Amino acid sequence: MSLSLCDEPRRRWPHPPGRVVVLLIALAAVLLPLGVPVPTQAAPKPPTAPWPVPVPDLEQWPPYERNKRPPYCTDQSGPWQKQVERHLKLRTDGRQSPQDCKAIQRFQQYYGIRHAVGYAGRVTWGTAVLLDERAHPNRGRRCPRTGYSLICVDLTRQLMWVQRAGKVTFQARPIRSGAPKYRTRTGWYRIYARARHHRSTLYGNAPMPWAQFFSSGQAFHGHSGSMYAPPGSHGCINMRPADAAALWRKAGQDARVYVFGRKPA
């Protein structure tokens, strides 16, 4: 796959820096006698809150209820009913009850999941997994502990993170890996090419922002669609654009990558 790596133009001062300083001093000398406040440097911003869990996705509709519109609570069990019940500490029997639906609906509303009708679909379950695992995604130690920074990709849980010496340095993010006919390859890799504004040369010039290639054309890159939309990508690791940009800043050329697991059917 051919890559067109683009360099950003350097920023240039519209005027020499010394001239700008002289102009600012002259302006202050004129304004101070008039009592006009001179703008001062803004105070440093407080530290940002911990990484949030944005959920810009629509939950799938329960079967046979596409003509209904919220607000209502479905009586149908979702494909991830047991898992969501377990996460919410409900009775884990895999069967929807009015109490289950209300609890799931509250969870969906709290995290901004649209189509919040209490159906335990792929977006609700994916959000629950992210909440459980984002700070400690390697409890099972399937991603090896190394002395260097390592990008870990878990196809089974559809998550990625970065760790070093067993410590998570980049909390888990949701991903969308390859569809059954375009499986994401497992194993050890390195980032061998990066292109901030890449477009696919194979799939209709599709945009691939923040692309970081690790295996014969397969790359981490931003994707504007849902992370939970089936069946999957053409083999790349799709990420939400903001997450792909954050990984771009965190990783770099020759960063090590370990891909493991198998995407659920």
Salt bridges, closest charged atoms under 4 A:
GLU8 OE2 - ARG196 NH1 2.23
ASP57 OD2 - ARG240 NH2 3.22
ASP93 OD2 - ARG91 NE 3.86
ASP132 OD2 - HIS87 ND1 3.04
GLU133 OE1 - ARG139 NH1 2.98
GLU133 OE1 - ARG157 NH1 3.15
ASP154 OD2 - ARG157 NE 2.64
ASP243 OD1 - ARG173 NE 3.59
